[in-house]
Amino acid sequence: MTRHKASISWFAMIGAAAALVHYITAVSLESLEWLSAAHANIAGFLAAFPVSYFGHRFLSFAHLNAQHRQALPRFFSVALLGFIANQTLVLTGLACTPLPFWLVLGIVMVVVALSTYLLSHFWAFRGQA
């Protein structure tokens, strides 16, 4: 398997694990009705970030050789940008459609994943030239 195919495979598996942590955390907290969908989504993002960063750093993009001091802030920027897109799309979807939170969140998470991969591969984990 080529490095690129391995990177995509690992990204999909790590992304799925982080998405599952995010999704279960957010949906569980929102269902308790003491936390809004917006706040539950933030909690989901925060719970999933370490899974995502360390998984991608050591598995998905290990071959890119980025130093931790460079990769962490870059990946956090990518993740935060993805989360802002996620939060905006989720809240818009909830306001503009009759769809339930769990479905809107699931759809949005899939849509945001592609941009996260591209930014991670070509910028966040890219080592110094």
C-alpha positions in Angstrom: 0.0 0.0 0.0 1.4 3.4 -0.9 2.0 6.0 1.8 -0.9 8.1 0.5 -3.3 5.2 0.6 -2.1 4.3 4.1 -2.5 7.9 5.2 -6.1 8.0 3.8 -6.9 4.7 5.5 -5.5 5.8 8.9 -7.2 9.2 8.5 -10.5 7.5 7.9 -10.1 5.1 10.9 -8.9 7.8 13.3 -11.4 10.3 11.9 -14.2 7.7 12.5 -13.0 7.1 16.1 -12.8 10.9 16.8 -16.1 11.4 15.1 -17.7 8.7 17.2 -16.3 10.3 20.4 -17.6 13.7 19.3 -21.0 12.3 18.2 -21.7 10.2 21.3 -20.6 12.9 23.7 -22.6 15.6 21.9 -25.8 13.6 21.4 -25.6 12.1 24.9 -25.2 15.6 26.6 -27.9 17.2 24.4 -30.4 14.4 25.2 -30.0 15.1 28.9 -31.8 18.5 28.2 -29.6 20.5 30.6 -27.2 21.4 27.8 -28.1 23.1 24.5 -27.2 21.5 21.2 -24.6 24.2 20.6 -22.9 23.6 24.0 -23.2 19.8 23.6 -21.4 20.1 20.2 -18.6 22.1 21.8 -18.2 19.4 24.5 -18.1 16.8 21.8 -15.4 18.7 19.9 -13.2 19.0 23.0 -13.6 15.3 23.9 -12.6 14.2 20.4 -9.7 16.6 19.8 -7.0 14.5 21.6 -8.2 11.3 19.8 -7.9 13.1 16.5 -4.6 14.9 17.1 -2.6 12.0 18.5 -4.1 9.5 16.1 -3.3 11.6 13.1 0.1 12.6 14.3 1.3 9.1 15.0 -0.6 7.1 12.4 -2.2 9.1 9.6 0.6 11.6 9.0 3.6 10.2 10.8 5.5 10.0 7.5 5.3 13.8 7.1 7.8 14.4 10.0 6.3 17.5 11.5 7.6 18.5 14.9 5.0 18.5 17.7 5.6 22.3 18.4 4.6 22.9 14.8 2.0 20.3 14.2 -0.1 20.9 17.4 -0.9 24.5 16.8 -1.5 24.0 13.1 -3.7 21.0 13.6 -5.6 22.8 16.4 -6.2 25.6 13.8 -7.5 23.1 11.3 -9.7 21.4 13.9 -11.0 24.7 15.1 -11.8 25.9 11.6 -13.5 22.6 11.0 -15.5 22.9 14.2 -16.5 26.5 13.4 -17.8 25.2 10.0 -19.4 22.3 11.9 -21.1 24.5 14.5 -22.3 27.0 11.9 -23.8 24.3 9.6 -25.4 22.4 12.6 -27.1 25.5 14.0 -28.2 26.6 10.5 -29.5 23.1 9.8 -31.4 23.0 13.0 -32.9 26.5 12.4 -33.8 25.9 8.7 -34.9 22.2 8.7 -37.1 20.0 10.8 -34.3 17.4 11.0 -33.3 16.2 14.5 -29.9 17.2 16.0 -28.5 13.7 15.7 -29.1 13.6 12.0 -27.9 17.1 11.2 -24.7 16.6 13.2 -24.0 13.3 11.4 -24.4 14.8 8.0 -22.3 17.9 8.9 -19.5 15.8 10.3 -19.2 13.9 7.0 -19.1 17.1 5.0 -16.4 18.7 7.1 -14.1 15.7 7.1 -12.8 16.1 3.6 -11.5 19.7 4.2 -9.9 18.5 7.5 -8.0 15.8 5.7 -6.7 18.1 3.0 -5.6 20.9 5.4 -4.0 18.3 7.7 -2.1 16.6 4.9 -0.9 19.6 3.1 -0.3 22.0 6.0 -0.8 20.9 9.6 1.5 17.8 9.6 3.8 18.9 6.8 7.3 19.1 8.1 9.6 22.0 7.5 11.1 22.1 4.0 
